[in-house]
């Protein structure tokens, strides 16, 4: 594991197993974060994905405490996901607290769009990310 960037809110690391996986870990300091900080962090993560050509992404939200506003979904779909799609991201995994899992929606991969899955453990997420891309 190679740490690429770290501050009080987050850490970005590059994991190399079967293929490069870009790990985004939120910290408990997200309690003090605002929406601008959140958007900057997400944009930085997408930038690192491009820099390292990482097509398998992992976000650990177990210490994420910021409450996303309603406009987040539209911003993600119009501003953020197109960056991942143009890079050719294949899989996007989230590690979440167990109590959040029932609220999350897994999305199968489609032509030009990446698959998204949610897990309660990093090893399970990594197993899926490192499996063949048709899974």
C-alpha positions, 0 to 999 in steps of 0.5 A: 500500500502506498499513501498518496495523500493524507489530511485530517479528513481523508487518506488516499492510498494505492493498493496493488494486488491483481490490479491497482485499487485506489482506496479513499478512507474518510476519518472521524473529522468529517463531523466538521466538514462542509459540502465544499470540502466534500466536493473537493475531496471527491474531485481530488479522488477522481483526479488520483484515479486518472493519474494512476489509471485506477479502474477499481475504486474503494471508498471506506465510509465507516468513519464518514459523519457528514450528512450529504445534501439533497443536491449531492445525487445530481452533482454526482451524476452530472459532475463526478461519475462522468469523470469515472466513466470516461476513465473506464472505471470498471468497479466501485466498492464502498465499505459501510457500517452494517447499519447503512447496508440496507439503505445502499443500492448496488448497481450492476455494470452496464455499457459505459457505466461501472458496477457499484457494490456495498460491503461491510468489510474491506476484505470482502470489497477487495475480493470483489474488486480483484475478481474478474470484471464480469462479476 
